[in-house]
Amino acid sequence: MIGRLAFGADAGWALFAGGLLIVSGYHARNLRRLLDWLGNPDPGDVPEASGAWDDAFALLHRRERRLAQERQRLARLVVRYSQAGRALPDGVVILDGDDRIVWCNGKAEARFGIDGKTDVGQPITNLVRQPEFVKYLAAGDYTGPAQLKTARGAALSLSVQIIPYDDAQKLLLARDITQAERLDTMRRDFVANVSHELRTPLTVLTGFLETVRELKLDPDRARNYMGMMAGQASRMQRIIDDLLTLSALESAPQPPWDRQVPMRAVLDSLCADAEALSGGRHRISLDAQGDWDLLGAESEIASALRNLITNAIRYSPAGGEVRLIWRASADGASFAVEDSGVGIEPEHIPRLTERFYRVDSGRSRETGGTGLGLAIVKHALLRHQASLQIESEPGKGSRFTVRFPARRVAAGHQSSGVTV
């Protein structure tokens, strides 16, 4: 009896121990699966179990899914902010508390020569070494920007502003002000040139007036002085008229695309004006081919072409030839002015369309030029998407060719070939 009781007790303990082992193994296996999953969590591959473990895995699955969604949202935000940073027109560099590069956009890479991948962690002064920038960064006074020049590729003028944030970090902004500086220089030069151009005739007028006032002049001399004063006043009027024309070209709306310019009539008028200006001193010829008109502002086109013709006559000696050549087709149109004048040195050609630029200042004033004619030509042509090509050889003459694109050409009503 006692033996049977002992055997029963041993069997019970064995069953209990076996059951405990099974339960412990079950929990150990689920714990191992949990640890393995936590080491590489995948919301789509959550371990399956039963009982409390199933609840635990389900809870972890929900939390991991939320975390994955949050990570995706944050990743999208990072991408969007990074794209926005790259799209900014200014160069942007993020610096840490030690002025080391954390991130930069493409504009900063181009302007400072930074490599956004390999230069992360580099002190900014290792790459941007201009003394003005180093001094600005070290001074710690970032209430205003610093200006510096770069020597990488095309020289740039940069306005650099540092904005501290988040206690130790800094945002470095680099704005390209090259064009603004160029425009400011042009503005100052323009004011100086206008002042100079107007001062000369005003000085002459003042001198004549003082002479007339202080001296008793006979009628012939008085008429001579009056004529010279009228000439200087006329010169000032031409300068003012050309300035107003330039201003109108710069501020007017774009020329119309649906207004047809009758080029046969325009060319005939230009040829007649050329004959009148020449006064028989030059051989003027017109060679017009192509039954096509232009689309745009007739006054602007005529003004541009007239300026080219006027220059050719003014700078060609008596007995010289001025040829007007018109060619047009569905592919575009061209107008050329050829002369047998003094020609232009190659170094002057790129600057001829600048305001008040003169190859020979004295000769230009003697011929009545204001120094604004080719600037007017350039602006009028740009407004019609046209281009100007200048070819010249000193002592042999020049050829100015205007080319209009196909979209500015329309079928006209002139004859296919006319020579005057």
PyMOL commands that set and color helices and strands:
alter all, ss='L'
color gray80, all
select helices_A, chain A and resi 2-39+52-87+106-112+124-126+131-139+178-214+219-251+263-278+298-314+346-351+361-366+373-382+406-408
alter helices_A, ss='H'
color red, helices_A
select strands_A, chain A and resi 91-95+101-104+146-150+156-165+169-176+260-261+283-289+292-295+321-329+332-339+387-393+397-405+409-411+417-419
alter strands_A, ss='S'
color yellow, strands_A
deselect
rebuild
show_as cartoon
